[in-house]
């Protein structure tokens, strides 16, 4: 599940006009619903790092 949420987050960040932080937050909220808190923190860290390197 985490891998698919990461894919979705990266896709939204790179492909749409969605603000990067909104895309990250959406992935985190989905992780909270479909996984656990550890997964949400993991996804937050990876996608935040991706956004930082993307800039």
Buried (B, 14 or more C-beta within 10 A) or exposed (E): EBEEBBEBBBEBBEEEEEEBEEBBBBBBEBBEEEBEEEBBEBBBEBBBEBBEEEE
